Amino acid sequence: MAQRPHILIFNPDQWRGDVLGHLGDPAAVTPNLDHIVETDGVSFRVAACQNTVCTPSRCSFMTGWYPHVRGHRTMHYMLRDHEGEPNLLRVLRDSGYFVWWGGKNDLVPAQFGYGDHCDVKYQPSRPPKPMWMIDRQAAWRQAPGSDRYYSFYVGELETGAEEIYYDSDWANVLGAIEFIKNAPQTQPLCIYLPLTYPHPPYGVEEPWYSMIDRDKLPPRAPTPQTWEAKSSLLQAIYESQNLQSWTEDRWRELRAVYYGMCARLDHQFGLLMEALKEAGLYDDTAVFVFADHGDYTGDYGIVEKTQNTFEDALVRVPFIVKPPKALPVKPGVSDALVELIDFPATAYDLAGIDPGYWHFGRSLREILMGETDEHRDTIFCEGGRLRGEAQAMELPSVETMEDPSTSLYWPRIKHQVTDAAPWHTKATMCRTHRFKYIRRLYEADELYDLRSDPQETRNLINDPAYRETLLQLRERMLTWYMETVDVVPFEIDQRH
């Protein structure tokens, strides 16, 4: 490709991979994403993040490294440029791209600033409203001890005299549109939009609040009758969030609001695509759409996420790629198994850039062109920590709070900052098209047949009929660890 394409990275936070109309969800309202998959891009039905919380996932998909390569398993260890840890934004900028970054961080240490990673770290001139009206004493939470207090459920956001609820997502999307209209003409562009929706609390304004047909929502994964076959952290969160009294109607409403948040994102994506077309940039732009991880949204009777559980609600994410027009594309849905670390490999490939470091991503070029639908035989995700590994306990999350129990995240965090039980044990997922195996360090492993049990409710780890499958997946995980255990820098030191 003679001319380097522009790159737009549309990166929502916590969007489940099944909430897309073109993947068959009858309640999803995603016409703009559906259209681009029909005409210009490829959507991957089974795409896995490499960690199920924000920072470790972002460190992974911006490097092409798995979390274990450099220990990126916590919210408080980000990509350290001064310690030789690369990221795609820095590589693109050093290769001549003009990098515009509008949105959240969770990627690089903020104390060193953003100047080495982008040309513009966008700050809107008009202060946005607080995202989701988040407030420890917000009325929507009701009283401590109530079955709303840790539910993350807000409902409809009031816009006042405005048509939109002007939060940071709207501010950054509108800022990106203005940048597209007035972008530099002498450099290829990288527009990075790490947005916050549909991360809970679950709240959205009209028309998206009422847009979702509640009767079309797929059924939730049921709460286990016994938690013995699931991770102890999942059970602990279920008991601590105190949502056991919720009726199916209440769950349906919460999930509809989450779907409405996704629909708002789809609308914002459509505005960006229209801006690219009006600026004459659409054909020359590679567009990447993916989330850092998913959300339980009522599955198993819980909300939000965890850091070491690997149900598809969390691991499977949307992943859509529209290449520049110079690359012939076969649009549609691909069944290839892919990982988010394949994103930087594809970006580097399309831009013709050697990133200058070793990574484990694989370019999706041949799949985009329709030359193959085979990519990986297995995909992986990992998280958790060792006993006594205090630096991975998320302690800064509670040490700065006068009363940490007022945090919406307390039902999860309180189990991550103690060694009293194996709640936060280190764990790794190994998934094929049909099977999912989860190795846990301090508690029982898990094995699911996704063909007969897509909601992952029957743990087959002790079923003798699946012993050969279990042995094969364990061997595959060992091979993967050997292949990816470290990276050797390209720079060679002198011995004398």
Phi, psi and omega in degrees: 000111189295316183256132180292132181285154164291156182230126173241124181248106180260107195235080175296165182246116171081035178267119178296145183287348181265353183269069178215132182299317184289350174263009171098009177280114186291342182264346183287134178246091184226057187297327182287318176292321178300320183293317183292329176289328180288329190246322194226354188217178180236133175250135183260119185295323181235091176244132184248136166282164182259358171201150190260017168228169198300294190298310179301322179295316182293320176299327180286309185283350174266355178242327192087012178257145170286154182305327184287345184299317180231016175079025179278082183233018184215158179292345190247019172231107185251180183288118186257101181301323183288349176252016174084017179267119185278171165207155186301320182299315179296317180298315180297317180297316179293342180264009174106000178283148168267113188257120177249123185241116178232106180146196188289170180259262184056032184224309182236153180298119185295336183294344179260001180077185187242002188297332180280349189247344182204159175277328179225122166257099195294134173233115182296143179291331177260120182299127178285161175292155176302134180301127177058018183055039186288126184202132182299336181251017183301142184299328183296340180283340186062197189278150172306137183095346179282167179275015171250344194298319180249020186277342185066009184272120176254308182101223183282133175268131179276129183262352183067229183276354182268160178281335183236161171271098191285081177261190184294328177297311178299318182299316183286324176295314179295325176295321178295322179296318177295321178297317179301321181293331187235030187289153175301143184264353189255358182225150168293149186254144165235117178251115183250116182240082174278092186275176185254326176294153356268032176306131178291161014297150185274102179207142179202152181271171170290150007274358187286335179299319183263003188285335188271128176283107184301330183285346181264357182296133177296157179294148176288154167293130188289155172293130181300140175293326172224142184267004186301328184269358178251171181292150180294329180295320179298316178296317182298320178292318178304315181289328185276331180287339172063046181251015185296336182275357184293134175278167179295329177297320179291319176298320181298320180293317178300316182292325178296322177294319176300315177299323177295324176296320177294322179295323177296319177299318178299319178297315179296322175299319178299321177298320179294318180296321178295322179295320177299318180294316181296330180273359181073024184252349189300312184295333184262013184246132169271123182250128177241128178237120176197156177257160179284332179185179182258206188205141180290319174051040177100343176301136180064013177082019180228168177235171176071223189211177171224177183253359179212030172239150197226033172296155182301334177304329180260318190280322185277128185230158170297142175210108183233134180232125169249111179283168173294157186299337180295340177260115180297130185241145170255096187292157177138198182255130178255140176267006179297142173281123181227162178234158180294338176293348175283346178296305181296326178299321179290319179298315178299318181297310182296329181272353181066040185245131168272114187290345177083014176210162180275135177215177189244007176285158178232129182299143180265011186309309186294327177290318179301324182277355179079016182278341178202160172235016177252135183220300178229149175272341185209147175234155191228153174211152184206162178181189179086188185209173176272160171299137178079359182279073189299328182292348178250015183273358186064029181301322177303338180292335182249336184291335181269000183259135175295318177223093184298340180292347177279349179289139175302333185270002185302321179302333176268311188297323184297339177268351180267347187251024180215154173255018183296337180207169183278030186305320188251031184301148174297139184206154181220139178254139176231118189231133170254187176301323188257324190241152174230123177244135179235119177266125179242137187287318187243009178208183189297143174284173179227148176215129182230142171264101187289342178288315181265345185218067185295340179270004173056056182253346183240105180282119185260017189300331181254011181275117182299337180293341182249016184298317182294320176299316180300315180297321179296318181289324175297318179295320179296320179294321178297316178299317179300315178299319179295323182288333191237013190294335180203175173230136178260125179299152179285335181287134183255129179276152176275136182274340183225000000 
